[in-house]
Amino acid sequence: MDIVGPLPETYSGNRYILVTSEYATRYIIAVDMKDQTAKTESKPFILNVILKYSSPLQILTDQGNNFMPNLMKDICTPLNIKQTSAAASICTAKLCFTRNTKPRNY
């Protein structure tokens, strides 16, 4: 899971994208957001990941301040989601997103 942005503002005022990627299939869920606070990111994560596909066993994030607050821990703990953080330079979530969004020449 990672956040992309800031990007140019949309008509609805969104500047960030919450990107969630399933590790095995590399299926990507991208949701636009107004800012990158933990409170703002928790709602799209719950609505677009947990309620649609069930709770994951583990979440891998970089060490960004938006993923570390108590709010994310309060979401993960009751659902038995293990929250793991990797160094920002080797975060597989960001690498997977980058690989899947490259233009392809056919």
C-alpha positions in Angstrom: 0.0 0.0 0.0 1.4 3.4 -0.9 0.3 7.0 -1.7 1.1 8.7 -4.9 1.2 12.5 -5.0 0.8 15.4 -4.8 -0.6 15.4 -8.3 -2.4 18.2 -10.2 -5.7 18.9 -8.4 -8.9 17.4 -9.9 -12.2 19.2 -10.2 -13.3 17.5 -6.9 -10.2 18.7 -5.1 -8.3 15.4 -5.0 -4.5 15.5 -5.2 -3.4 12.0 -4.0 -4.0 8.4 -4.9 -4.1 5.5 -2.4 -2.6 2.5 -4.3 -3.2 -1.0 -2.9 -1.7 -4.0 -4.7 -2.3 -7.6 -4.1 1.1 -9.3 -4.0 0.4 -12.6 -5.8 -1.8 -11.4 -8.7 -0.6 -7.8 -8.7 -4.2 -6.6 -8.9 -4.2 -2.9 -8.2 -6.8 -0.8 -6.5 -6.3 3.0 -6.8 -8.5 5.5 -5.0 -8.3 9.3 -5.2 -8.0 11.3 -2.0 -7.9 15.0 -1.0 -4.9 14.7 1.3 -2.6 12.0 2.7 -3.5 11.9 6.4 -4.2 8.7 8.2 -7.9 9.7 8.8 -8.4 10.4 5.1 -6.7 7.2 3.9 -8.5 4.9 6.3 -12.0 5.4 4.8 -11.0 4.5 1.2 -9.0 1.5 2.5 -12.0 0.2 4.4 -14.5 0.9 1.7 -12.5 -0.2 -1.4 -10.4 -3.0 0.0 -11.7 -4.6 3.2 -15.5 -4.3 2.5 -15.1 -5.5 -1.1 -12.4 -8.1 -0.9 -12.2 -8.9 2.9 -9.3 -8.0 5.2 -5.8 -8.9 4.1 -3.5 -11.0 6.2 -0.7 -8.4 6.0 -0.1 -4.8 4.8 3.3 -3.8 3.5 3.9 0.0 3.4 6.9 2.3 3.4 7.8 4.1 6.6 5.6 7.2 5.7 4.1 9.1 8.6 0.6 8.6 7.2 0.8 4.8 7.7 2.3 4.8 11.3 -0.4 6.6 13.4 -2.6 4.9 15.9 -5.6 5.1 13.5 -4.1 2.6 11.1 -3.1 0.4 14.0 -6.7 0.7 15.4 -8.0 -0.6 12.0 -5.4 -3.4 11.7 -5.5 -4.8 15.2 -9.1 -5.9 15.5 -9.0 -7.4 12.0 -5.8 -9.3 12.7 -3.9 -7.6 9.9 -0.2 -7.6 10.3 1.2 -4.2 9.4 4.8 -4.4 8.0 6.9 -1.5 6.9 9.9 -1.6 4.5 12.5 0.9 3.7 11.1 3.5 1.3 13.8 2.6 -1.3 12.8 -1.1 -1.5 9.1 -1.0 -0.9 7.6 -3.7 -3.1 4.2 -1.9 -3.2 5.7 1.1 -4.9 7.8 -1.2 -7.2 4.8 -3.2 -8.2 2.8 -0.1 -8.9 5.6 1.3 -11.0 6.0 -1.9 -13.0 2.2 -2.2 -13.7 1.8 1.3 -14.8 4.6 1.5 -17.4 3.4 1.9 -21.0 3.7 -1.3 -23.0 4.7 -1.5 -26.6 2.7 -4.1 -28.6 
